[in-house]
Amino acid sequence: MIQVKVRLFAALRDQVGTSELELEVERNGSCSEILATLEKEYEHVGPILQRSLVAVNGFYAGRNTGLSSGDEVAILPPVSGG
């Protein structure tokens, strides 16, 4: 298992109740594993996660991007406003 920091923003942060989590994933885990874990633990965030972008260590990443110990995964839900 590896440890990663997960940063949550906007509506996702509000729904989960925190802006940062520490999660463990399998050694060859990916961003999709992080999203699945969040959806399982916080069932009501599924629709937000489906539309969110993901970044790893400050760079936009695909959901299948692999993770390493100590990575920071940011989940960026869509934002509206004017």
BALOBA-1460 file (C-alpha; in Angstrom, 3 decimals):
// residues 82
<rec num="1" residu="m" x="0.000" y="0.000" z="0.000"/>
<rec num="2" residu="i" x="1.055" y="3.579" z="-0.632"/>
<rec num="3" residu="q" x="-0.071" y="6.806" z="1.000"/>
<rec num="4" residu="v" x="-1.298" y="9.780" z="-1.073"/>
<rec num="5" residu="k" x="-2.681" y="13.182" z="-0.148"/>
<rec num="6" residu="v" x="-6.034" y="14.054" z="-1.719"/>
<rec num="7" residu="r" x="-7.085" y="17.690" z="-2.003"/>
<rec num="8" residu="l" x="-10.758" y="18.502" z="-2.516"/>
<rec num="9" residu="f" x="-12.173" y="21.744" z="-3.876"/>
<rec num="10" residu="a" x="-15.456" y="23.652" z="-4.220"/>
<rec num="11" residu="a" x="-18.675" y="21.601" z="-3.957"/>
<rec num="12" residu="l" x="-16.736" y="18.395" z="-3.362"/>
<rec num="13" residu="r" x="-14.957" y="19.908" z="-0.353"/>
<rec num="14" residu="d" x="-18.303" y="21.122" z="0.976"/>
<rec num="15" residu="q" x="-19.966" y="17.708" z="0.574"/>
<rec num="16" residu="v" x="-17.123" y="15.738" z="2.191"/>
<rec num="17" residu="g" x="-16.548" y="18.321" z="4.929"/>
<rec num="18" residu="t" x="-12.793" y="18.709" z="4.535"/>
<rec num="19" residu="s" x="-10.320" y="20.036" z="1.984"/>
<rec num="20" residu="e" x="-7.689" y="17.349" z="2.482"/>
<rec num="21" residu="l" x="-7.568" y="13.592" z="3.069"/>
<rec num="22" residu="e" x="-4.817" y="11.008" z="3.381"/>
<rec num="23" residu="l" x="-5.719" y="7.774" z="1.576"/>
<rec num="24" residu="e" x="-3.999" y="4.448" z="1.045"/>
<rec num="25" residu="v" x="-4.138" y="2.744" z="-2.340"/>
<rec num="26" residu="e" x="-2.596" y="-0.407" z="-3.757"/>
<rec num="27" residu="r" x="1.022" y="-0.104" z="-4.829"/>
<rec num="28" residu="n" x="0.103" y="0.115" z="-8.530"/>
<rec num="29" residu="g" x="-3.031" y="2.160" z="-7.899"/>
<rec num="30" residu="s" x="-4.374" y="4.933" z="-10.093"/>
<rec num="31" residu="c" x="-6.484" y="8.054" z="-9.826"/>
<rec num="32" residu="s" x="-9.584" y="5.996" z="-10.618"/>
<rec num="33" residu="e" x="-8.953" y="4.012" z="-7.434"/>
<rec num="34" residu="i" x="-8.982" y="7.272" z="-5.435"/>
<rec num="35" residu="l" x="-12.264" y="8.303" z="-7.062"/>
<rec num="36" residu="a" x="-13.817" y="4.887" z="-6.386"/>
<rec num="37" residu="t" x="-12.744" y="5.046" z="-2.740"/>
<rec num="38" residu="l" x="-14.296" y="8.488" z="-2.306"/>
<rec num="39" residu="e" x="-17.521" y="7.414" z="-3.983"/>
<rec num="40" residu="k" x="-17.731" y="4.371" z="-1.723"/>
<rec num="41" residu="e" x="-17.088" y="6.331" z="1.482"/>
<rec num="42" residu="y" x="-19.179" y="9.368" z="0.510"/>
<rec num="43" residu="e" x="-21.983" y="7.963" z="-1.664"/>
<rec num="44" residu="h" x="-23.584" y="11.353" z="-2.316"/>
<rec num="45" residu="v" x="-20.512" y="12.711" z="-4.194"/>
<rec num="46" residu="g" x="-20.720" y="10.299" z="-7.145"/>
<rec num="47" residu="p" x="-22.286" y="12.806" z="-9.579"/>
<rec num="48" residu="i" x="-19.657" y="15.424" z="-8.702"/>
<rec num="49" residu="l" x="-16.779" y="12.966" z="-9.133"/>
<rec num="50" residu="q" x="-18.039" y="11.892" z="-12.557"/>
<rec num="51" residu="r" x="-17.650" y="15.469" z="-13.850"/>
<rec num="52" residu="s" x="-14.428" y="16.347" z="-12.007"/>
<rec num="53" residu="l" x="-10.928" y="16.810" z="-13.384"/>
<rec num="54" residu="v" x="-7.951" y="15.224" z="-11.663"/>
<rec num="55" residu="a" x="-4.424" y="16.569" z="-11.192"/>
<rec num="56" residu="v" x="-1.404" y="14.737" z="-9.793"/>
<rec num="57" residu="n" x="1.403" y="16.804" z="-8.309"/>
<rec num="58" residu="g" x="0.093" y="19.961" z="-10.001"/>
<rec num="59" residu="f" x="-0.400" y="18.519" z="-13.500"/>
<rec num="60" residu="y" x="-3.699" y="17.482" z="-15.049"/>
<rec num="61" residu="a" x="-3.906" y="13.711" z="-15.244"/>
<rec num="62" residu="g" x="-6.118" y="11.009" z="-16.652"/>
<rec num="63" residu="r" x="-8.105" y="8.756" z="-14.398"/>
<rec num="64" residu="n" x="-5.786" y="5.864" z="-15.234"/>
<rec num="65" residu="t" x="-2.655" y="7.775" z="-14.218"/>
<rec num="66" residu="g" x="-0.586" y="5.679" z="-11.832"/>
<rec num="67" residu="l" x="0.271" y="6.919" z="-8.356"/>
<rec num="68" residu="s" x="3.397" y="6.800" z="-6.219"/>
<rec num="69" residu="s" x="3.798" y="7.160" z="-2.480"/>
<rec num="70" residu="g" x="3.606" y="10.796" z="-1.425"/>
<rec num="71" residu="d" x="1.761" y="12.010" z="-4.522"/>
<rec num="72" residu="e" x="-0.782" y="14.806" z="-4.165"/>
<rec num="73" residu="v" x="-4.036" y="14.199" z="-6.033"/>
<rec num="74" residu="a" x="-6.298" y="17.211" z="-6.537"/>
<rec num="75" residu="i" x="-9.914" y="16.648" z="-7.530"/>
<rec num="76" residu="l" x="-11.404" y="19.660" z="-9.277"/>
<rec num="77" residu="p" x="-15.171" y="19.674" z="-9.730"/>
<rec num="78" residu="p" x="-16.786" y="21.922" z="-12.340"/>
<rec num="79" residu="v" x="-17.313" y="25.478" z="-11.144"/>
<rec num="80" residu="s" x="-19.830" y="28.000" z="-12.398"/>
<rec num="81" residu="g" x="-20.142" y="31.678" z="-11.819"/>
<rec num="82" residu="g" x="-19.729" y="34.999" z="-13.481"/>
